[in-house]
Amino acid sequence: MYNFLNHIKSSKLYCSLITIMGLAVRYYIGKRRFYRRGAGGLQQYSIYWVAIVSTIIEWIGQLIAYILIISGTALLLAWFYKNE
């Protein structure tokens, strides 16, 4: 019985951590984009290649963040429905 309760607590913890990690990545990327904006509201880069590489890395990061958020939330909902 004790092992089963630890498994339930750890499953809920992992699902929550996955969702929080996705939200943290999303927040970090948004914060970086906000601080790159100039007076006109456009993102400003010093070099063209930095703009391209930064955009690609941020796009991949956003994709990973969305996958983490959706999977963590889905696993958490599945855990809740399973334990009802």
For each residue, the residues with C-beta under 8 A, 3 or more apart:
1: 4 5
2: 5 6
3: 6 7
4: 1 7 8
5: 1 2 8 9
6: 2 3 9 10
7: 3 4 10 11
8: 4 5 11 12 79 83
9: 5 6 12 13
10: 6 7 13 14
11: 7 8 14 15 75 79
12: 8 9 15 16 76 79
13: 9 10 16 17
14: 10 11 17 18 75
15: 11 12 18 19 72 73 75 76 79
16: 12 13 19 20 72 76
17: 13 14 20 21 72
18: 14 15 21 22 68 71 72 75
19: 15 16 22 23 68 69 72 73 76
20: 16 17 23 24 72
21: 17 18 24 25 68 72
22: 18 19 25 26 64 65 66 67 68 69 70 72
23: 19 20 26 27 65 69
24: 20 21 27 28
25: 21 22 28 29 61 62 64 65 68
26: 22 23 29 30 62 65 66 69
27: 23 24 30 31
28: 24 25 31 32
29: 25 26 32 33 58 61 62 65
30: 26 27 33 34
31: 27 28 34 35
32: 28 29 35 36 58
33: 29 30 36 37 43 58
34: 30 31 37
35: 31 32
36: 32 33 43 44 45
37: 33 34 41 42 43 44
38: 41 42 43 44
39:
40:
41: 37 38
42: 37 38
43: 33 36 37 38 51
44: 36 37 38
45: 36 48 50 51 54
46: 50
47: 50 51
48: 45 51 52
49: 52 53
50: 45 46 47 53 54
51: 43 45 47 48 54 55
52: 48 49 55 56
53: 49 50 56 57
54: 45 50 51 57 58
55: 51 52 58 59
56: 52 53 59 60
57: 53 54 60 61
58: 29 32 33 54 55 61 62
59: 55 56 62 63
60: 56 57 63 64
61: 25 29 57 58 64 65
62: 25 26 29 58 59 65 66
63: 59 60 66 67
64: 22 25 60 61 67 68
65: 22 23 25 26 29 61 62 68 69
66: 22 26 62 63 69 70
67: 22 63 64 70 71
68: 18 19 21 22 25 64 65 71 72
69: 19 22 23 26 65 66 72 73
70: 22 66 67 73 74
71: 18 67 68 74 75
72: 15 16 17 18 19 20 21 22 68 69 75 76
73: 15 19 69 70 76 77
74: 70 71 77 78
75: 11 14 15 18 71 72 78 79
76: 12 15 16 19 72 73 79 80
77: 73 74 80 81
78: 74 75 81 82
79: 8 11 12 15 75 76 82 83
80: 76 77 83 84
81: 77 78 84
82: 78 79
83: 8 79 80
84: 80 81
